[in-house]
Amino acid sequence: MSSSAREACRSEATRRQSVCRSDAVCSGDECETAAESVRQFEQLVMQRPEVLECHSMSGANDYLLRIVAASMEAYEHFLSTQLLQLKAVRSVNTSFVLRTKKFTTRLPVG
């Protein structure tokens, strides 16, 4: 298998999901439940090796995750058995990288 085919098989994906905000207006048990849901989301993000990055976002979506999976089936399995099982995750919007035109970690400083 060529390196480009292996790269395509990795199915690197970027996902955004809307999650219950920890600063939402609530009262009593409702607040505790929302805070616990967000804590569970954050714990999953930190523990799962598929999640390479997690960014808290402004705008329509609360978080942006960068996830790597071995195949579409592996991604679907992660999504259905892990991420979508969390009460805090209300929806997921998935985009896949088709081809990388440029990738760098070099900062334009100095």
N, C-alpha and C positions, 0 to 999 in steps of 0.2 A: 504494500500500500504506500503510495507517495505521501510526502509530508503534507501537501495541500489537501489530500483526501483525508488524512488523519486529522488535520485541522478542522475540516468540515464536519467530521464525525464527532468532534468534541462538542459541537453545537453550542458554542458560547452564546449566551442569551442575556439580554438586559430586560429587567422587569420593573414595572412600577406597580405598587399596590396601595390602595387606599386603606388606611387603618384607623381605627378608633383613636382619636387624639387623647393623650393623657391630660390635657388641659381643658377638656370639654366641660360644658356646663352640666352639672349633675348634682345629685344629693344622696346622702346616706350610702346604702348598699350599692346603689348604681355607680357611684364614684369608685368604691372599692373594687367592683367588678371590672370597670373600665381600666383602672390602674393595673390590676392583675393581668388582664388581657394584653396590655401593652408590654408588661414585664415578660410574659410568656413569649411574645413576638421577639423581643430583644434577646432573650435567652436562646431561642432557636437560631436567630441570625448569628450569634456569637459561636454557637456550637457546631453548626453544620458546615462541613468542608466545601460544599457546593457554593456557598455564599462567599464570594470574593470581596465584595464591597457592599456597604449599606449606607445610604445618605438620606438624612432627613431633608425634605424638600419644602419649598414654598409652592403655592399654586394648588392645582386641583388634586394632586396626589401627595400623600404624606411622606412616602419613602420611595427611593430608587434603589433597586438591588441589582448587582451584577452577579450572575450565577453561571457556573460551568457545569455541564452534564455530559456524560459519555455518549448519549444518544437522545433522540426525541423521546423514546420510551422511558429512559432514566429521568429526563426532565419532567415528563408527565407524572411519573411515579413520585418524584419529590414534591411536585405541586399538589397532587391529590392526597398524599399520605402525610405530608408535613405542613406545608404553608397554608393550604386551604382548610386544614383541620383547626386552625387557630380562630378563636372567636373575634379577635381583633382584625382579621383580614376579611374585609367586606367584598373586595373585588381585586382582580389581577389583570393588568394590561401587559401583554408580552410582545416584545420585538426581538428579532434575531438578527445578528450580524451576518450579512451575506458575503461581504468582502471588505477587508480592511485596506483603505487607501493610505493611511498614515497612522502610525502609533509611535509615540515617544513619551518618555518620562522626563526628558530634559527640559528644564525651565529656562525661559529666555531672560536670564538675569546676567547683567554685567557684560 
